Amino acid sequence: MIGAMSISARANRVVLSLAAILLLGAGLIAIQAARLKPVVQVRLVHAPAPPRLDAAGCPIQQRCRPGSTMPPKLLAAIDRALPGSEVQAVSGTYDAGTSKPYRLTVVARLGSQVRFVLVAQRLPGALYNDPESFDGGGQTHTDLAGNAITDSRTLHAVVPGQLGCSVQLTLTSVGAASTYDQAALRLARDPDVQLTP
């Protein structure tokens, strides 16, 4: 029995020694873990910045020059949609190296009653276009008899082309007649009016 006790006592000591060693090892690991600074890995994922325009219509980081040359196909499109139009002004922003337009603005009249402004824009590298939109409004007043009198009407259209390209057209007419609205929309949708990327 004494021999059995001594074996049991030795086994207990061995177990206690192993437990103490494991506890000491766990304590050392915990101390080391507390001393280490955590390693944080950060991976930034972002898309390149979309291209932007300055106030004159020149893409940022491009060299541009002003100009007043209207492409013949644009003049032909205006004549097809609104025959008899008189172009009053043309201004544009052109690439300094290639002379390709980034923005063209055309101001024209059709008689003394109708004025329109057409802006064709392109932004190479753009990832999207604004959706097609149409809206309008007018200026009215009330006469002495209480009748509403329309002084002028305005139609505004935005027509997207290829990515980064669009045409904006604003038609202003005197009075309430909408005689030229459909023709103006045909002009805004004419592919010859759109600039290409």
C-alpha positions as MATLAB code, in Angstrom:
seq = 'MIGAMSISARANRVVLSLAAILLLGAGLIAIQAARLKPVVQVRLVHAPAPPRLDAAGCPIQQRCRPGSTMPPKLLAAIDRALPGSEVQAVSGTYDAGTSKPYRLTVVARLGSQVRFVLVAQRLPGALYNDPESFDGGGQTHTDLAGNAITDSRTLHAVVPGQLGCSVQLTLTSVGAASTYDQAALRLARDPDVQLTP';
ca = [
       0.000    0.000    0.000;
       2.876    2.292    0.753;
       4.283    1.537   -2.698;
       0.901    2.299   -4.257;
       0.735    5.620   -2.456;
       4.145    6.626   -3.551;
       3.266    5.846   -7.153;
       0.068    7.827   -6.798;
       1.915   10.711   -5.146;
       4.510   10.673   -7.940;
       1.745   10.675  -10.554;
       0.081   13.625   -8.808;
       3.380   15.511   -8.750;
       3.928   14.805  -12.428;
       0.409   15.957  -13.275;
       0.810   19.061  -11.101;
       4.187   19.776  -12.685;
       2.717   19.445  -16.189;
      -0.211   21.657  -15.242;
       2.178   24.258  -13.811;
       4.322   24.139  -16.959;
       1.227   24.525  -19.174;
      -0.037   27.382  -17.022;
       3.372   29.078  -17.120;
       3.524   28.621  -20.934;
       0.031   30.087  -21.361;
       1.022   33.029  -19.151;
       4.156   33.680  -21.214;
       2.165   33.529  -24.447;
      -0.405   35.974  -23.028;
       2.364   38.366  -21.929;
       3.985   38.202  -25.383;
       0.630   38.758  -27.077;
       0.002   41.821  -24.912;
       3.424   43.245  -25.810;
       3.024   42.796  -29.562;
       1.447   45.565  -31.526;
      -1.388   44.297  -33.681;
      -0.650   44.065  -37.385;
      -3.372   45.710  -39.431;
      -3.388   45.358  -43.167;
      -5.475   47.889  -45.064;
      -6.198   47.561  -48.744;
      -7.714   50.593  -50.402;
      -9.732   49.886  -53.482;
     -11.066   52.805  -55.486;
     -11.958   53.632  -59.016;
     -10.098   56.330  -60.875;
     -11.619   59.764  -60.540;
     -14.168   60.462  -63.270;
     -13.138   63.052  -65.834;
     -14.305   66.601  -65.195;
     -14.718   69.794  -67.177;
     -13.695   73.330  -66.413;
     -16.148   76.198  -66.912;
     -15.273   76.539  -70.610;
     -15.969   72.856  -71.321;
     -12.334   71.746  -71.466;
     -11.554   68.451  -69.707;
      -9.289   68.990  -66.704;
      -5.634   68.257  -67.588;
      -6.194   68.924  -71.309;
      -4.957   71.910  -73.262;
      -7.777   73.697  -75.040;
      -8.285   76.738  -77.187;
     -11.388   78.794  -77.923;
     -12.860   78.936  -81.399;
     -15.925   79.786  -83.420;
     -15.958   77.215  -86.195;
     -19.187   75.298  -86.721;
     -18.899   71.876  -88.376;
     -20.803   71.812  -91.705;
     -22.863   68.765  -90.618;
     -24.154   70.745  -87.606;
     -25.242   73.626  -89.842;
     -26.935   71.117  -92.189;
     -28.797   69.558  -89.220;
     -30.058   72.994  -88.144;
     -31.219   73.744  -91.712;
     -33.037   70.375  -91.910;
     -34.862   70.747  -88.595;
     -35.503   74.490  -88.564;
     -35.218   75.815  -92.142;
     -34.643   79.531  -92.387;
     -32.743   79.718  -89.105;
     -30.175   82.474  -88.850;
     -27.091   81.545  -86.844;
     -26.141   84.549  -84.739;
     -23.174   83.211  -82.785;
     -20.978   80.133  -82.551;
     -18.446   79.538  -79.830;
     -16.519   76.465  -78.887;
     -13.808   74.877  -76.829;
     -11.392   72.832  -78.926;
      -8.514   70.488  -78.162;
      -5.316   72.504  -78.663;
      -3.552   69.607  -80.396;
      -6.266   68.000  -82.528;
      -8.723   70.919  -82.929;
     -11.548   68.478  -82.149;
     -14.351   70.283  -80.259;
     -15.183   69.467  -76.631;
     -18.089   71.934  -76.520;
     -19.946   73.849  -79.219;
     -22.549   76.502  -78.501;
     -24.782   77.807  -81.277;
     -27.206   80.703  -80.851;
     -29.753   81.133  -83.654;
     -33.015   82.870  -84.488;
     -35.941   81.804  -86.579;
     -37.660   84.993  -87.575;
     -38.304   87.515  -84.838;
     -40.345   85.145  -82.680;
     -38.063   82.180  -81.972;
     -34.565   81.948  -80.487;
     -32.681   78.782  -79.674;
     -29.410   77.879  -78.025;
     -27.845   74.517  -78.765;
     -24.902   73.171  -76.720;
     -23.158   69.986  -77.870;
     -20.694   68.598  -75.322;
     -18.288   65.663  -75.173;
     -16.220   64.394  -72.261;
     -13.847   61.595  -73.280;
     -13.550   58.866  -70.663;
     -16.897   59.577  -69.009;
     -18.571   56.499  -67.566;
     -22.177   57.631  -67.858;
     -24.590   60.081  -69.458;
     -27.400   62.109  -68.036;
     -30.783   60.642  -69.013;
     -32.888   62.208  -71.739;
     -35.098   64.934  -70.323;
     -37.569   67.529  -71.546;
     -39.217   70.329  -69.672;
     -40.743   73.635  -70.428;
     -42.276   76.703  -68.959;
     -43.427   80.124  -69.831;
     -43.908   83.685  -68.814;
     -47.460   84.889  -68.450;
     -49.316   87.915  -67.244;
     -52.961   88.729  -66.614;
     -54.681   91.403  -68.649;
     -57.255   93.857  -67.254;
     -60.099   91.458  -68.022;
     -58.419   88.696  -65.943;
     -57.271   86.619  -68.927;
     -53.934   84.811  -68.685;
     -51.700   85.925  -71.553;
     -48.618   83.904  -72.440;
     -45.723   86.192  -73.250;
     -43.170   83.512  -74.065;
     -42.591   79.773  -73.866;
     -39.394   77.895  -73.184;
     -38.593   74.298  -74.075;
     -35.452   72.688  -72.654;
     -34.210   69.303  -73.867;
     -31.199   67.179  -72.922;
     -30.431   64.315  -75.300;
     -27.597   61.907  -74.478;
     -25.345   60.532  -77.194;
     -22.419   58.161  -76.747;
     -20.863   57.957  -73.264;
     -19.857   61.433  -72.162;
     -21.662   63.156  -75.039;
     -24.911   65.100  -74.952;
     -26.862   67.895  -76.571;
     -28.795   70.542  -74.677;
     -31.259   72.683  -76.557;
     -33.252   75.610  -75.225;
     -35.951   77.047  -77.483;
     -37.659   80.302  -76.512;
     -40.642   81.530  -78.504;
     -42.811   84.611  -78.184;
     -46.464   83.895  -77.435;
     -48.206   80.643  -76.643;
     -47.669   78.821  -79.937;
     -45.678   75.590  -79.809;
     -45.101   75.573  -83.568;
     -41.387   74.757  -83.419;
     -41.263   72.359  -80.439;
     -41.257   69.131  -82.471;
     -38.700   70.489  -84.926;
     -36.467   71.534  -82.044;
     -36.703   68.044  -80.526;
     -35.802   66.524  -83.915;
     -32.763   68.807  -84.011;
     -31.670   67.802  -80.495;
     -31.975   64.111  -81.440;
     -30.199   64.431  -84.800;
     -26.980   62.320  -84.715;
     -25.168   65.018  -86.743;
     -25.548   67.397  -83.793;
     -23.846   65.053  -81.310;
     -20.115   65.239  -80.782;
     -18.272   61.919  -80.571;
     -15.778   60.844  -77.895;
];
